[in-house]
Structure formats: structure tokens, C-alpha cells
Amino acid sequence: MAAVGNLLTPPLRGFLEIDPKTLDVGRLGFPPGDPQARARLADVVQSFATGFNTALGADPASLDFTALPHDLRGFAFEGAAMGVALVDLATFSGGRRVRLLAEGPGARYIHLIHVGVGWAYARTHLHPWTGIRFGRPLLRWLVWDGWGFHQAFFKSRRVLVRHWVERLARGNMRTIRDQGVGRALWFYAGGDPAGVAETIGAFPAARRSDVWASIGLAAAYTGALSPERLGELLDRAAGFEEHIAQGAAFAAKAHVVSLEVPERSAAAIETLTGAAPAVAAAWTDEAAVTAERCGGGPEGYEVWRARVRQAWRKHNEG
């Protein structure tokens, strides 16, 4: 089977490659944020760029990011998924490279693979899942999460300040897209609880819970803040604790699937959910059983999230 690198001419590969400097949050005009968190998030962004650029010139079945610290590999696979999805779309291959990545080296990062494909659709302005045959029934909706992250990261003022929503992402897709918007807000605000709360507080009331949910996911998965600072985040998120816990439980599942939960993420998950990572991850598995009975539509995805919130409430009430 031909390697991806043999299918891209050097000029095309050079055109698609991401200059890591373009992802620098200072250059993008993001607020200063929490200094410690900002440094951690900068490593995350650079790992994404590494994964993306590497994937453009390699066979997806042979991608290897073991040189990166374990807690950064998921972000590299997210970037790689965006890269191979762009190549699949450009070569009309039906998603062959995405499947090779997901079934091979990216199998332990399956959630991040779906999100990374969403970046590719946002970049090309194509409606998911145009041209790519891939995705597990519930996880397929994570592509809209990736879409929302891409839009809020690169069009931060338009999305995070003026609250713009693309025509393609309206309707049932908006709630899932807003979860990606919240993850991007975590980077935009540099993990600063005050900045996060102020920005979400300006959103229309009906959209705030979705954005807070993804703040929980981003805070738990990146492990960028200490438990003390996460306590401040919870204080500022009063009334949305169950949504933060749901997002953190999704992060727990993604880390558990990778077979190693980073210490900082484990502490964040326990702070935001009140449960150990394995317990929080189990909530998502149990909820998925019920959600899958609702079919493959976005309604099932929302049932999945609602059931996780219900599990958190039951746990929280003892």
C-alpha cells in the first residue's frame, strides 16, 4: 500500500504544513491567562502541530509519537487525524488513511481521532462526514466538537466575543459544536478561571452549559491547573457543576483508553468529578449503553451526556 508521503508533492505538503509559530497564542492575540497553565497549553499546541505535519509525509499505519511525553501524545494524534483527513479529502480515498490511523497507532486515542477529523472539515468548509467513511456511532458526533475548536481558536473574537455560529453548525449540531468552542476558550483564556467565567457569562444563557461542559473536559484532559485553581474554577461555575463533571468524565475515559492517566489529569478529574478516573470513565461506558438505544443521531449523543450527568449526581449524593 502506498504511503501518504508518496501521494503529496513537496509543494502541496509545504502548503498544507502548519508553521508552529502561527499557533502561538501570543501571536493570536489571546489574553495572558494563568502563566503556569499557559506554558502547559503551549506544549499541547506544539504537539498538535507536530502530529499534523508528521502525518502529511508518513504512512498513517506507521505513525509513532512515543518520543513525546505520554500526556502529549493524544494531542499529536489529534493533529495527525486532521492531517490524514485532509489528504483523504484531497485524494477522494473515502477515508482510507483515517481508518489506518484509527485502527493502528491511534487506536488508544480514538476520541482524539474523531475530533481531529473535525478540524479538517472546518478547514475545508465541508459538511461532516462528506467523503470519509469512518466513525463509531456515538463518537462520530465528536467531529463537530473538533469543528467548534478550530473555529473558536482561529476566529476567537468572532466566535468567543461576538458569539457567531456558522450556518452549517446550526440546529442540533450547535450544542456539540459549542463543546469544541469551550475547549478552545480554555486555550484562549490560558486556563484562567476568571477569564473563562467572564467570557462564558457573556454567552446567551441557553449556550452556557455546553461551553462549561467542554471547559471541564479541557481542564481535566490537559491537567494545566492545580487542584486549588480548579477549585476556583468550580466556584465561578456555580450552577454548572454537573456539566463540568460530565466533560471531565469524558476526559477520564479518553485517558483511561490510552492506558495511562497522567498524574496532573488524574488530580484534575478527581477535583472536578469527585471520583477517581476509572470511576468517572465507567460512567461514560454505562451511559453509552442507554444512548446507543436511541439510534445514531445527535439525540443519542445528548442522551449520553445527560446520563453521565445523572451518574455524577448519584455519586455526588452518596
C-alpha positions as CSV (number, residue, x, y, z in Angstrom):
1,M,0.0,0.0,0.0
2,A,1.4,3.4,-1.0
3,A,2.5,5.7,1.8
4,V,0.8,9.0,2.2
5,G,4.1,10.7,1.6
6,N,4.3,9.3,-1.9
7,L,0.9,10.9,-2.8
8,L,1.8,14.5,-1.8
9,T,4.1,16.6,-3.9
10,P,6.6,18.6,-1.9
11,P,4.9,21.9,-2.8
12,L,1.5,20.6,-1.7
13,R,2.9,19.3,1.5
14,G,4.6,22.5,2.2
15,F,1.4,24.4,1.5
16,L,-0.5,22.2,4.0
17,E,2.1,22.2,6.7
18,I,1.4,24.3,9.8
19,D,4.1,26.6,11.0
20,P,4.1,26.2,14.8
21,K,4.6,29.9,15.1
22,T,1.1,30.5,13.7
23,L,-0.4,28.7,16.6
24,D,1.4,30.8,19.2
25,V,-1.2,32.2,21.5
26,G,0.6,35.5,21.9
27,R,0.6,36.0,18.1
28,L,-3.1,35.1,18.0
29,G,-3.8,37.9,20.5
30,F,-5.1,35.7,23.3
31,P,-5.1,37.2,26.9
32,P,-2.1,36.4,29.1
33,G,-4.0,33.8,31.2
34,D,-2.5,31.8,34.0
35,P,1.3,31.7,33.5
36,Q,1.7,28.1,34.5
37,A,-1.3,26.9,32.5
38,R,-0.2,28.9,29.5
39,A,3.2,27.2,29.4
40,R,1.5,23.8,29.6
41,L,-1.1,24.7,26.9
42,A,1.8,25.9,24.6
43,D,3.3,22.4,24.7
44,V,-0.1,21.0,23.8
45,V,-0.4,23.2,20.8
46,Q,3.1,22.4,19.6
47,S,2.4,18.7,19.9
48,F,-0.7,19.1,17.8
49,A,1.4,20.8,15.1
50,T,4.0,18.0,15.3
51,G,1.3,15.4,14.8
52,F,-0.3,17.2,11.9
53,N,3.0,17.9,10.0
54,T,4.3,14.4,10.6
55,A,1.2,12.8,9.2
56,L,1.4,14.7,5.9
57,G,4.5,12.9,5.0
58,A,4.1,9.4,6.5
59,D,2.1,6.2,6.2
60,P,-0.6,6.6,8.9
61,A,-0.2,3.0,9.8
62,S,3.3,3.6,10.9
63,L,3.0,6.9,12.8
64,D,4.8,6.8,16.1
65,F,4.7,9.6,18.7
66,T,6.4,7.7,21.5
67,A,9.2,10.2,21.6
68,L,6.7,12.7,23.0
69,P,5.7,12.5,26.7
70,H,2.7,10.3,27.2
71,D,0.5,13.2,28.3
72,L,1.1,15.0,25.0
73,R,0.6,12.1,22.6
74,G,-3.1,12.4,22.4
75,F,-2.8,15.9,21.0
76,A,-0.3,14.7,18.4
77,F,-2.8,12.1,17.3
78,E,-5.5,14.7,17.1
79,G,-3.2,16.7,14.8
80,A,-2.4,13.6,12.8
81,A,-6.1,12.9,12.3
82,M,-6.6,16.3,10.9
83,G,-3.7,15.8,8.5
84,V,-4.7,12.4,7.2
85,A,-8.3,13.5,6.8
86,L,-7.2,16.5,4.7
87,V,-5.2,14.1,2.5
88,D,-8.2,11.7,2.3
89,L,-10.5,14.6,1.2
90,A,-7.9,15.8,-1.3
91,T,-7.4,12.4,-2.9
92,F,-11.0,11.2,-2.7
93,S,-9.9,8.0,-1.0
94,G,-13.0,7.6,1.2
95,G,-11.2,7.9,4.5
96,R,-8.7,5.1,4.0
97,R,-5.9,6.9,5.8
98,V,-8.1,7.9,8.7
99,R,-9.1,4.3,9.1
100,L,-5.5,3.2,9.0
101,L,-4.6,5.7,11.7
102,A,-7.6,4.8,13.9
103,E,-7.2,1.0,13.6
104,G,-3.4,1.2,14.0
105,P,-1.2,3.5,16.1
106,G,-4.1,5.8,17.0
107,A,-6.4,3.1,18.4
108,R,-5.8,4.2,22.0
109,Y,-6.7,7.8,21.1
110,I,-9.9,7.1,19.2
111,H,-11.7,10.1,20.8
112,L,-9.0,12.4,19.6
113,I,-9.0,10.9,16.1
114,H,-12.7,11.8,15.7
115,V,-12.1,15.3,17.0
116,G,-9.1,15.8,14.7
117,V,-11.2,14.9,11.6
118,G,-13.5,17.7,12.7
119,W,-10.6,20.2,12.3
120,A,-10.2,19.0,8.7
121,Y,-13.9,19.6,7.9
122,A,-13.8,23.1,9.5
123,R,-10.7,23.9,7.5
124,T,-12.2,22.8,4.2
125,H,-15.8,24.1,5.0
126,L,-17.2,20.7,4.1
127,H,-20.2,19.2,6.0
128,P,-19.2,16.2,8.1
129,W,-18.9,13.4,7.1
130,T,-18.5,14.3,3.4
131,G,-16.1,12.0,1.6
132,I,-14.9,9.9,4.6
133,R,-16.4,6.6,5.7
134,F,-15.4,6.3,9.3
135,G,-16.6,6.7,12.8
136,R,-18.3,4.9,15.7
137,P,-22.0,5.8,16.1
138,L,-21.7,8.0,19.2
139,L,-18.2,9.2,18.6
140,R,-19.0,10.4,15.1
141,W,-20.6,13.5,16.7
142,L,-17.2,14.5,18.2
143,V,-16.3,15.7,14.7
144,W,-18.5,18.8,15.5
145,D,-16.5,19.3,18.7
146,G,-13.3,19.5,16.6
147,W,-15.1,21.8,14.2
148,G,-16.0,24.2,17.0
149,F,-12.5,24.2,18.5
150,H,-11.0,25.1,15.1
151,Q,-13.4,27.9,14.5
152,A,-13.0,29.4,18.0
153,F,-9.2,29.0,18.1
154,F,-8.6,30.7,14.7
155,K,-11.6,33.1,14.8
156,S,-11.6,33.8,18.5
157,R,-13.1,37.2,18.6
158,R,-15.8,36.3,16.2
159,V,-16.8,33.1,18.0
160,L,-16.0,33.8,21.6
161,V,-16.8,37.5,21.8
162,R,-19.5,38.1,19.1
163,H,-20.9,34.5,19.5
164,W,-21.1,33.8,15.8
165,V,-22.3,30.4,14.7
166,E,-21.7,29.1,11.2
167,R,-24.7,28.1,9.1
168,L,-23.5,24.5,8.8
169,A,-23.3,24.1,12.5
170,R,-26.7,25.4,13.5
171,G,-29.6,23.3,14.7
172,N,-28.8,20.1,16.5
173,M,-25.1,20.4,15.7
174,R,-24.7,23.7,17.6
175,T,-24.7,22.2,21.0
176,I,-21.9,19.7,20.1
177,R,-20.0,22.4,18.2
178,D,-20.2,24.7,21.3
179,Q,-18.4,22.0,23.3
180,G,-15.4,22.4,21.0
181,V,-15.8,26.2,21.4
182,G,-15.4,25.8,25.1
183,R,-12.2,23.7,24.7
184,A,-10.8,26.5,22.6
185,L,-11.8,29.0,25.2
186,W,-9.7,27.1,27.7
187,F,-6.7,27.9,25.5
188,Y,-7.9,31.4,24.7
189,A,-8.2,32.3,28.4
190,G,-5.0,30.4,29.3
191,G,-6.8,28.4,31.9
192,D,-7.6,31.5,33.9
193,P,-10.8,30.8,35.9
194,A,-11.8,34.5,36.0
195,G,-11.3,34.9,32.2
196,V,-13.2,31.7,31.5
197,A,-16.2,32.7,33.6
198,E,-16.4,36.2,32.3
199,T,-16.3,35.0,28.7
200,I,-19.0,32.3,29.2
201,G,-21.1,34.7,31.2
202,A,-21.5,36.9,28.1
203,F,-22.8,34.0,26.0
204,P,-26.6,33.6,25.6
205,A,-27.9,31.7,28.6
206,A,-29.0,28.7,26.6
207,R,-25.5,28.0,25.4
208,R,-23.5,28.3,28.6
209,S,-23.9,24.8,29.9
210,D,-22.4,23.3,26.7
211,V,-19.4,25.6,26.9
212,W,-18.9,24.9,30.6
213,A,-19.0,21.1,29.9
214,S,-16.1,21.4,27.5
215,I,-14.2,23.6,30.0
216,G,-14.4,20.6,32.3
217,L,-13.2,18.3,29.5
218,A,-10.3,20.6,28.6
219,A,-9.3,21.3,32.2
220,A,-9.3,17.6,33.0
221,Y,-7.6,16.3,29.9
222,T,-4.8,18.9,29.8
223,G,-4.1,18.9,33.6
224,A,-3.0,22.5,33.2
225,L,-4.2,23.8,36.6
226,S,-3.6,22.8,40.1
227,P,-6.5,21.4,42.2
228,E,-6.5,24.7,44.1
229,R,-7.0,26.7,41.0
230,L,-9.6,24.2,39.8
231,G,-11.5,24.8,43.0
232,E,-11.7,28.5,42.0
233,L,-13.0,27.4,38.6
234,L,-15.7,25.4,40.3
235,D,-16.6,28.4,42.5
236,R,-17.0,30.6,39.4
237,A,-19.0,27.9,37.6
238,A,-21.7,27.7,40.3
239,G,-24.8,26.1,38.9
240,F,-22.9,24.3,36.1
241,E,-21.0,21.8,38.2
242,E,-22.8,18.8,36.7
243,H,-21.8,19.9,33.2
244,I,-18.2,20.4,34.2
245,A,-18.2,16.9,35.7
246,Q,-19.7,15.4,32.5
247,G,-16.9,17.0,30.4
248,A,-14.3,15.8,32.9
249,A,-15.7,12.3,32.8
250,F,-15.3,12.3,29.0
251,A,-11.7,13.3,29.6
252,A,-11.3,10.5,32.1
253,K,-12.5,8.0,29.5
254,A,-10.1,9.3,26.8
255,H,-7.2,8.9,29.2
256,V,-8.2,5.5,30.5
257,V,-8.4,4.2,26.9
258,S,-4.8,5.3,26.4
259,L,-3.9,3.0,29.3
260,E,-2.1,5.7,31.3
261,V,-3.7,8.6,33.2
262,P,-1.2,11.4,33.7
263,E,-0.9,12.4,37.3
264,R,-2.0,16.0,36.7
265,S,-5.0,14.9,34.8
266,A,-5.9,12.4,37.5
267,A,-5.9,15.1,40.1
268,A,-8.0,17.4,37.9
269,I,-10.5,14.6,37.2
270,E,-10.9,13.9,40.9
271,T,-11.3,17.6,41.7
272,L,-13.9,18.2,39.0
273,T,-15.9,14.9,39.4
274,G,-15.2,13.9,43.0
275,A,-14.3,10.4,41.6
276,A,-11.3,8.5,40.5
277,P,-10.6,8.5,36.8
278,A,-11.6,4.8,36.4
279,V,-14.9,5.5,38.1
280,A,-15.7,8.6,36.0
281,A,-14.7,6.8,32.8
282,A,-17.1,4.0,33.8
283,W,-20.0,6.5,33.9
284,T,-19.5,7.2,30.2
285,D,-19.5,3.5,29.4
286,E,-22.7,2.8,31.3
287,A,-24.3,5.9,29.8
288,A,-23.3,4.9,26.3
289,V,-25.3,1.6,26.6
290,T,-28.5,3.6,27.0
291,A,-27.6,6.3,24.4
292,E,-26.9,3.7,21.7
293,R,-30.5,2.5,22.0
294,C,-31.6,6.0,20.8
295,G,-30.0,5.4,17.4
296,G,-27.1,7.1,15.7
297,G,-28.5,10.7,15.7
298,P,-27.4,13.7,17.7
299,E,-30.2,12.9,20.2
300,G,-28.3,9.8,21.2
301,Y,-25.2,11.8,21.9
302,E,-27.2,14.2,24.1
303,V,-28.7,11.3,26.0
304,W,-25.1,10.0,26.5
305,R,-24.1,13.3,28.1
306,A,-27.3,13.5,30.2
307,R,-26.8,10.0,31.6
308,V,-23.2,10.9,32.6
309,R,-24.6,13.9,34.5
310,Q,-27.1,11.7,36.1
311,A,-24.4,9.3,37.2
312,W,-22.4,12.2,38.7
313,R,-25.4,13.4,40.6
314,K,-26.0,9.9,42.0
315,H,-22.3,9.7,43.0
316,N,-22.3,13.2,44.5
317,E,-25.4,12.4,46.6
318,G,-23.6,9.3,48.0
